[in-house]
Amino acid sequence: MIRNTLMKQRLIAWVVLFAFCAMPLSLAAQTQIKLHSNKYKVEDDVKLGRQAAAEVEQQLPLLNDNQARSYVEGVGRRLVAAIPSQFQQPQFQYYFKVVNARDINAFALPGGPMYVNRGMIEAARNEGEMAGVMAHEISHVALRHGTAQASKAQKYGLLAGILGIGGAILGGPAGAAAQVASQGVGVYFLKFSREYETEADILGSQIMARAGYDPRDLANMFRTLERQGGGGGGFLSDHPSPSDRYARIEQEAQMLRVNGSYRDNGDFARIQQRLRGYPAAPTMAEIQRSGQRYPSQTPANYPEGSNYPQNSPTGRVEYPSNRYQGYQIFNGGVQLNVPSNWRELNEGNSVWFVPQGGYGQVNGQPVFTHGVNFGVGQTNSRNLQQATEEIINNFAQGNRNLRMSGGYQRTTIDSRNALVATLSNVNEATGQPEMIRLVTTQLRNGQVFYMVAVSPQGERNFDSAFQNVFRSVRIND
Ligand SMILES: [Zn+2]
């Protein structure tokens, strides 16, 4: 008996000691979040999200910038890996895309597709604030709030209270797409209850801490939003009030220990700078009013370098068609018309329009014999001629045969002052001399928009097509 009591005392002492030591470090005090009852299967979340994502991507302009997208994807993956195990669903596929919209917002669809507005990335003061919004949205997905809310509405006969997505679940796959399509982009901003928003803030804070971010950055994002005036829907729900949410996250943050310390290595600032360099993005309201449909950005339409034809370009090409096709490039910042037998190719940050046979690869690098190329150059100079010289020097880095022939000439592009420079080069594929015409004009933000036309020296039957393309350019900055 005595031994037993002694054992018990020792045990209690151990427990007390353990608890005492562990207290400041443990996450035991953090708020416990539970899944709500849900009539839908996990697969329903996945199916529903997939259908809605297909619609979303036709109705919202995605930012066609691989660097920005892979950066956001990287932050997203770090957060997803930090979702507590009880909320991880192996069927969910989280992915992250950047929408070219100005509103400071983000939203996620059931099962994992997530859309982060360019305006949100540009507004955040650091990576933590951006990650905070993403962690909040990830939490709605992990907690299956969309289908949980739909389950509840069904129970109380409040079907009408659920916007598009909730209704779409009930309408079945065929009805879903039609219903979502008819209601436009606004429908994706599910209005969650106050309770759900608070849960997403709390779980979001916990995910932040587990991923090595300071959860206070999620709270700080509300201050940033207040300063800059955020948009509606999505992350910035009007209930609870931003100041209540700020206080609740701060309270939760005191109970959380940040796991390790993730150091922002400057990527955020670099990507932010890059995005600020693009022409201004439209607002969600403008996108919705325009009613424009966007083609899905399949790899077939947007080949990267490795998807170019493996062979080098032959230089044997069709004459430019007399029929022209309208394009928008740089997320609608530039409109132009191009002969209908040319195709669009994205090469790094620039866009080419080329005839079949006029492009290919040499030593794994894309090479063009005929076509036009558009890009935006970062420059240190506000003087157009100096800025143009910088761009030419940049081109010359990879082309030791590049020479300027003659000086600069003045012209106008879309009623703006522009400069023309003519250069000669030796084509890497054909070994033949080629002529390069470069036209530059300054954008409002100080960057330089450039247009390049390439064709073999002495081959003049592309000249009028090049002129028509250049004259059709409209810049919306
Ligand atoms: Zn929310």
Boltz pocket constraint, residues with backbone or C-beta under 6 A from the ligand:
constraints:
  - pocket:
      binder: B
      contacts: [[A, 136], [A, 140], [A, 192], [A, 196], [A, 197], [A, 200], [A, 234], [A, 235], [A, 237]]
      max_distance: 6.0
